Amino acid sequence: PPPDLSVPAVALAAQLLQLLLQYPRLVPAGDLAAVQASSFAAPTHRAIFEAIVGLGRDVAVADSAAGWVRDVGVAAPEEVRPVIVALSLRVVVTTPAVVCE
């Protein structure tokens, strides 16, 4: 079954995966290293994360955006590939920064 995005932790994991698929260069390597695959509640998300980590940051930085998503799809189990495509196409929602003075 697809991940249940109504669960806050699962929705947050989906947002992280969106960033890792769409903007892998923006996530510092040290921050990514602090994330454990076991942190992902949804098995689909865990498999995608493991594929991303398995490929490594060097591949993400060297690859084109389309090539990176393709490489993650090839590295991931076939059954999660539709979710990879969906995450790579979903609009990343941002909120304005709050500045405290």
Contacts in CASP RR format, 6 or more apart in sequence:
PFRMAT RR
TARGET T0000
AUTHOR 0000-0000-0000
METHOD contacts of the structure
MODEL  1
PPPDLSVPAVALAAQLLQLLLQYPRLVPAGDLAAVQASSFAAPTHRAIFE
AIVGLGRDVAVADSAAGWVRDVGVAAPEEVRPVIVALSLRVVVTTPAVVC
E
2 44 0 8 1.000
2 83 0 8 1.000
3 10 0 8 1.000
3 13 0 8 1.000
3 14 0 8 1.000
3 42 0 8 1.000
3 44 0 8 1.000
3 45 0 8 1.000
3 83 0 8 1.000
4 10 0 8 1.000
4 42 0 8 1.000
5 11 0 8 1.000
5 14 0 8 1.000
7 41 0 8 1.000
9 41 0 8 1.000
10 41 0 8 1.000
10 42 0 8 1.000
10 45 0 8 1.000
13 39 0 8 1.000
13 40 0 8 1.000
13 41 0 8 1.000
13 42 0 8 1.000
13 45 0 8 1.000
13 49 0 8 1.000
14 45 0 8 1.000
14 87 0 8 1.000
15 92 0 8 1.000
15 93 0 8 1.000
16 35 0 8 1.000
17 45 0 8 1.000
17 48 0 8 1.000
17 49 0 8 1.000
17 52 0 8 1.000
17 87 0 8 1.000
18 87 0 8 1.000
18 88 0 8 1.000
18 90 0 8 1.000
18 92 0 8 1.000
19 26 0 8 1.000
19 27 0 8 1.000
19 92 0 8 1.000
20 27 0 8 1.000
20 32 0 8 1.000
20 49 0 8 1.000
20 52 0 8 1.000
20 60 0 8 1.000
21 52 0 8 1.000
21 68 0 8 1.000
21 69 0 8 1.000
21 72 0 8 1.000
21 84 0 8 1.000
21 87 0 8 1.000
21 88 0 8 1.000
22 65 0 8 1.000
22 87 0 8 1.000
22 88 0 8 1.000
22 92 0 8 1.000
23 92 0 8 1.000
24 52 0 8 1.000
24 57 0 8 1.000
24 60 0 8 1.000
24 61 0 8 1.000
24 68 0 8 1.000
25 60 0 8 1.000
25 61 0 8 1.000
29 57 0 8 1.000
32 53 0 8 1.000
32 57 0 8 1.000
35 49 0 8 1.000
37 46 0 8 1.000
37 49 0 8 1.000
37 50 0 8 1.000
37 53 0 8 1.000
38 46 0 8 1.000
40 46 0 8 1.000
40 49 0 8 1.000
44 79 0 8 1.000
44 80 0 8 1.000
44 83 0 8 1.000
45 83 0 8 1.000
47 76 0 8 1.000
47 77 0 8 1.000
47 80 0 8 1.000
48 72 0 8 1.000
48 76 0 8 1.000
48 80 0 8 1.000
48 83 0 8 1.000
48 84 0 8 1.000
48 87 0 8 1.000
50 76 0 8 1.000
51 72 0 8 1.000
51 73 0 8 1.000
51 75 0 8 1.000
51 76 0 8 1.000
52 60 0 8 1.000
52 72 0 8 1.000
52 75 0 8 1.000
54 75 0 8 1.000
55 71 0 8 1.000
55 72 0 8 1.000
55 75 0 8 1.000
59 68 0 8 1.000
59 71 0 8 1.000
60 68 0 8 1.000
63 71 0 8 1.000
69 84 0 8 1.000
69 85 0 8 1.000
69 88 0 8 1.000
72 84 0 8 1.000
73 80 0 8 1.000
73 81 0 8 1.000
73 84 0 8 1.000
76 84 0 8 1.000
END
